[in-house]
Amino acid sequence: MRKLAEWILEFPKTLLGIFVFCAIVSAYLTAKIPFDFSTESLFVSNDPQRRILEKFKKIYGNDDNFIFIAFEHPHLFKLGMLEKIRELEKDLEEVEEVEQTFSLVDVVMLEEVWLSFEEVLRSKELVLPREWKEAEVRLERLLEDFEKRYPRFRKRVEGILYRNLSDDAKKALASQLAMRSMMPGAPIRRSEIYKQVYRQLPLKRRQKILREILSEVELAPLLYYSERRLGKVLERILRQRRLPRSQKRLERIRPRVLKNRLYAKNIVSEDGKSTGILLILNPHLHTNAKRVLVIKKIQAVLDKDRYQELAPFYLAGIPVVRTEYARLISRDHLTFLPIILPLFCLFLYVNFRNFFQMVVPLLVVGASVVWTLGFMQLMGESINILSNVIYVLILVIGVASSIHVITCYNTELAAFKNKREAVISTMVHMGKACFFTCFTTAIGFLSLAVTDIRIIRSFGIFSAIGVMLTFVAAAFLLPMVLFFLPLPNLRRQEQNLDHRLIKRILWKVGYFNSRYPYLLVGFIFLLTLFWIYFILFYLVIDTHMLEEVSETNPVVLANHFVEKKLAGVLPLEILLKEKQPSLLKRPEELRKLEAVQEYIRQKKMVSTVVSFVDLVKMANDYLSGHFAGGEKVPEDPALISKLYHLLERFYQRREFGVRLHHREGEKLVLRITARLRDDGSNAHFALIQDIERKMREYFPSERYEIIFTGEPHMASVLIKRLVHGMLSSIFLAAGIICIVILIIFRSWKLALLSMVPNIIPIIFTLGMMGLFGFVLRTSTVVIFSIALGIAVDDTIHYLIRYKHMLQRGLGYKRAMFHTLLTTGKAMIWTSIVICSGLFVLITSSFLATSDFGILGSITLLSALLGDLVLLPVLLLIFRPRM
């Protein structure tokens, strides 16, 4: 180590220039680092759940580029109000980045299409004179077919036929029915009798009857006409899409919209007073700057005077959330630094009473922060809600290490009276000590890499890299810069090193440690059991959407509005995939899916649920001329097959904007999509388990595959892995740190004893969380491994000094007093620096970051007490060989 220190001082200016150049390049890269708040960033790229979600989004579309503008008005179903909404929609479409819009206006226009379609079907337009003969043949077949499918239809057709018969024909018909009823054992086939009577009528009378059926009975076109002919009519009507011509016609459409499950509680509320406009943005808006620009343009449109009648507007959607998160992080950066830098300046000046020794550590540690962030950008990483605090952690750890380095430098300078020798001696002594302390801290961060959660893994890896870069900066760069600075006032330094109040406190601690060791151990043991009780019975592991920001935030208010007035903001996607072709074209299978859908709808957490069955029932009702007796699943497989083809043709169109099934080869995959209230991930995962159990009752695994996806489901899987990942990282960190201490001191007993005062603070903090209602989330779980890595630094410093005192021949008690009065002071100051830096995080706009600061400070302060009380007591009781 001495040779390395001497070599560094041979080329100080060159090495300093290299360090500065690296800092400048890193600063340039840091300015380009992006933000990422996607749910996919939680998972590693090869995670099965992520692959399923990506495939789903590729087929059904990506919610990541949707913005929903919600608003309310008591008279939405007025033509003037719909015209105003349409005008607003057109203005929003003028925004360059908006590719498509969908609103209540589009829904009303779609219902107008269906209404016009039904009117056309009831008219004579579809039956040309050259088709009379074909029409008669089809009618005869339908009379028999509809006896099974739609009994209401048969009765109405028979009524028309009967009205158009002459008196003689009516008598003949009654005679035939009476004769057939008198035949024993022979069923009465009314359709056959009516056919015979119909065929005996003159041609003009038959044409008159057929016209009346077509115009008055709304002959079921889905069976009567071909798909090609229906398609042509729909295409022509779609090209003429418009709002209803009158308010009276709009009143006919209103109940159709409000009862339609595809639209009710999705695009319009059940009371018809709240609605919204869905904006589909360009999918290439990946940068935060572009998203900010788009939202500003949208807000400028909404702020126009002519639209204030619809205000206030509530903007919801993933692009809005990501933009708001990026804004809050930028605000946090502007908040943290103005607080933390003066605070550290104060601590450094109080300690050293020297301007250069106050400023230089901050510049050196700042360089390590820039190196870390620049390296993150170089490796393609981004800033998220966790990595947002990396620079604060590096700052507090670096400043704490710098205090040890400068203290050692001033001590060596007082001893050698020579700047070069003082710098070399500082590098030799502090290089080893800083390496072990930074290495154990890095282990705490690196232990997070064992988790499957991508952002936690990346946070752990890059924080560990930043800590080791801090070691380079504090152990080598800082002494090298001190070499060029003027000598400090040594007499002033000696006076400053004498902290009398801290000495008196530490002497009292040493007195109680030596006088009541067993009492202290027993008290701490009982206290630990007390906190374990709160961990086991009161600690909650859960997560909510947007739980990291204030309830008064506009994004949170918008989500609450949508959840209250329309549907829940959390989508749950369920895919039912058949393993054998055509299973899902059977009526009984669709009725099973309908039963499952109704079961899901009854759940308290579910606001609304739609599936492909709703489309089939709606199309069956509309296209059968409402002879189905309401929206019902058809009984005929051939009819279901025709509905599939028609829906595949039209419901994937831009005008319809909905897709609830797809094909994978010959096999069908049906989609159930539900909107949920944000009751937390625990309730969400319980709901998923309940739904899967119910679906397996109807759809056995040998015939069907059931796939759950959507971002809430990914979050549920994340929470399920949370406890295992947390325990793994803590135990891994504790195990590696224990091995490091074993290597340093070559004593298993000492290694195990040294972990006790560092594990108990974690138990204490978890118990405090259970007692005071803190929720353990993905963003707060990382605290404990990190705190363990940081807290063990003081343990190592204490043990090194304690061992040195024993080697000088002092007894265990005297060695304890001497170590507390010397190293104990540095431990207190560094802990104060770290905790004050973490405590600054409570000013964050994010609840997770604020909790991180509070819980981290509590853990480290309790770890300091453990190192000052429990560790010396354990060493006095067990007296390990050192």
Secondary structure, DSSP 8 states (H G I E B T S, - for coil): -HHHHHHHHHSHHHHHHHHHHHHHHHHHHHTT--B---GGGGB-TT-HHHHHHHHHHHHH--GGGEEEEEEE-TTTTSHHHHHHHHHHHHHHHTSTTEEEEEEHHHHHHHHHHHHHHHHHHHSSTT--GGGHHHHHHHHHHHHHHHHHH-HHHHHHHHHHHHHTS-HHHHHHHHHHHHHHHHSTT----HHHHHHHHHHTS-HHHHHHHHHHHHHHS---HHHHS-HHHHHHHHHHHHHT----SSHHHHHHHHHHHHH-TTTBTTTB-TTSSEEEEEEEE-TT--SHHHHHHHHHHHHHHHTSGGGTTS---EEESHHHHHHHHHHHHHHHHHHHHHHHHHHHHHHHHHHH--HHHHHHHHHHHHHHHHHHHHHHHHTT--B-TTGGGHHHHHHHHHHHHHHHHHHHHHHHHHHH--HHHHHHHHHHHHHHHHHHHHHHHHHHHHGGGGSSBHHHHHHHHHHHHHHHHHHHIIIIIHHHHHHHS----HHHHHHHT--HHHHHHHHHHHHHHHH-HHHHHHHHHHHHHHHHHHHHHH-EE---TTTTS-TTSHHHHHHHHHHHHS--SEEEEEEEEESSTTGGGSHHHHHHHHHHHHHHHTSTTEEEEEEHHHHHHHHHHHHTTTTTSSS---S-HHHHHHHHHHHHHHTTSTTT----EEEETTEEEEEEEEEE----HHHHHHHHHHHHHHHHHHS-TTTEEEEEESHHHHHHHHHHHHHHHHHHHHHHHHHHHHHHHHHHH--HHHHHHHHHHHHHHHHHHHHHHHHHT-EE-TTTTTHHHHHHHHHHHHHHHHHHHHHHHHHTT--HHHHHHHHHHHHHHHHHHHHHHHHHHHHGGGG-SSHHHHHHHHHHHHHHHHHHHIIIIIHHHHHHHH----
